[in-house]
Amino acid sequence: MGFGYDVHQLKKGAVFWLGGIQVPHEKGATGHSDADVVIHVICDALLGAANLRDIGYHFSDQDPQYKGIDSKLLLKKVMELLEDSGFQLGNLDVTLCLQQPKINPFIPDMKVCLAGVMKVAESKISIKATTTERLGFVGREEGVSAYCVALIHQ
């Protein structure tokens, strides 16, 4: 079992990628890659479960080849690393913390996208969203955070 946590700052005018899809909103997440916090926590949880370090070890934010990269490519590579190590996904559970926009309408499309990239059944992917009741950086709409637990097996 592995655990992932990630945070990205929100900025007006930035494109907002969540779970591999573009979510329309006045703000988007910023970072070295496309700042898809959902994919980043999935990668970290999977890598941790397989004892393969973390996303930063494999895809350094100091490496220019990853500047602006589509995080779906990172997830595909993580799945290849798991497969090469003899692991398969059991299931994963993501909790996205975001004040706005409401994410529930986008979850089915995220699951379709992620299942395709990971080559697994949608039923193995759980995504939930919550607000922080206007508390903290998430509540002030300064950033987005996410958590993920992943179960893998050989």
C-alpha positions in Angstrom: 0.0 0.0 0.0 1.2 3.5 -0.8 0.2 7.1 0.1 0.5 10.3 -2.0 0.1 13.9 -1.1 0.5 17.0 -3.3 -0.3 20.7 -3.4 -0.3 23.3 -6.2 -0.8 27.0 -6.2 -3.8 28.4 -8.1 -3.4 31.4 -10.4 -5.9 33.3 -12.6 -5.7 32.4 -16.3 -3.8 29.2 -15.8 -5.2 26.0 -17.4 -6.7 23.7 -14.8 -5.8 20.0 -15.3 -7.3 17.5 -12.9 -7.3 13.8 -13.4 -6.0 14.1 -16.9 -8.8 16.4 -18.1 -9.1 20.1 -18.5 -11.6 21.6 -16.0 -13.0 25.0 -16.9 -12.3 27.6 -14.2 -11.0 31.1 -13.9 -8.0 29.7 -12.0 -5.7 26.8 -12.7 -2.9 25.0 -10.9 0.7 26.0 -11.6 3.9 24.0 -11.4 6.9 22.7 -13.3 4.7 20.2 -15.3 1.0 20.7 -16.1 0.4 20.7 -12.3 -2.2 17.9 -12.4 -2.4 17.3 -8.6 -4.7 14.3 -9.0 -2.2 12.5 -11.3 0.7 13.5 -9.1 -0.7 12.0 -6.0 -1.6 8.8 -7.9 2.0 8.6 -9.1 3.4 9.1 -5.6 1.1 6.5 -4.0 1.9 3.9 -6.7 5.6 4.5 -6.5 5.6 4.4 -2.7 3.6 1.2 -2.6 6.2 -0.4 -4.9 9.1 1.1 -2.9 10.3 3.0 -6.0 10.8 6.4 -4.3 8.7 9.3 -5.4 7.6 11.3 -8.4 10.3 13.9 -7.8 13.0 11.2 -7.9 11.9 10.0 -11.3 10.7 13.3 -12.9 12.8 16.1 -11.3 11.4 19.6 -11.4 15.0 20.6 -12.0 15.0 18.7 -15.3 13.9 20.9 -18.3 12.6 17.9 -20.2 9.6 17.8 -17.7 8.8 21.5 -18.0 5.1 21.8 -18.9 4.9 18.0 -19.5 1.5 16.4 -19.7 1.2 14.4 -16.4 -0.6 11.6 -18.2 2.9 10.8 -19.7 4.3 10.6 -16.2 1.5 8.3 -15.0 2.1 6.0 -18.0 5.8 5.8 -17.1 4.9 5.0 -13.5 2.6 2.2 -14.6 5.5 0.8 -16.8 7.8 1.0 -13.7 5.2 -1.0 -11.7 4.8 -3.6 -14.4 8.6 -3.9 -14.8 8.8 -4.6 -11.0 6.1 -7.2 -11.2 3.2 -5.2 -9.7 -0.4 -4.6 -10.7 -2.9 -2.1 -9.4 -5.4 -3.4 -6.9 -7.2 -0.1 -6.5 -6.6 3.5 -5.6 -8.6 6.2 -3.8 -8.0 9.9 -4.3 -9.4 12.8 -2.3 -9.2 16.2 -4.0 -9.4 19.3 -1.7 -10.7 22.3 -3.6 -13.1 25.1 -2.8 -14.1 25.9 -6.3 -15.1 24.7 -8.9 -17.3 21.8 -7.9 -15.7 18.7 -9.1 -18.4 16.1 -8.9 -19.6 16.6 -12.6 -16.0 16.0 -13.8 -15.2 12.8 -11.9 -16.7 10.3 -14.5 -14.5 11.8 -17.2 -11.4 11.8 -15.0 -12.0 8.1 -14.3 -12.4 7.3 -18.0 -9.2 9.2 -18.8 -7.1 7.7 -16.0 -8.3 4.2 -16.6 -7.3 4.5 -20.2 -3.8 5.8 -19.4 -3.3 3.2 -16.6 -4.9 0.4 -18.7 -7.1 -0.7 -15.8 -10.8 -0.9 -15.2 -12.6 2.3 -14.0 -13.8 0.3 -11.0 -10.2 0.3 -9.7 -10.2 4.1 -9.5 -12.1 6.1 -6.8 -12.0 9.9 -6.9 -13.8 12.1 -4.3 -13.7 15.8 -3.7 -14.2 18.0 -0.7 -13.9 21.6 0.3 -12.1 22.9 3.4 -15.2 24.9 4.5 -13.3 28.1 3.4 -10.4 27.4 5.8 -6.7 27.5 4.9 -5.1 28.0 1.6 -7.6 25.7 -0.1 -10.5 27.6 1.4 -9.1 31.0 0.3 -8.8 29.5 -3.2 -5.0 30.0 -3.2 -4.2 26.4 -3.9 -5.4 22.8 -4.4 -4.3 19.7 -2.6 -5.0 16.0 -3.0 -4.3 12.7 -1.2 -4.2 9.2 -2.6 -3.8 5.7 -1.2 -3.1 2.9 -3.6 -3.1 -0.9 -3.2 -0.9 -2.9 -5.5 -0.1 -6.7 -5.7 2.3 -9.1 -7.4 
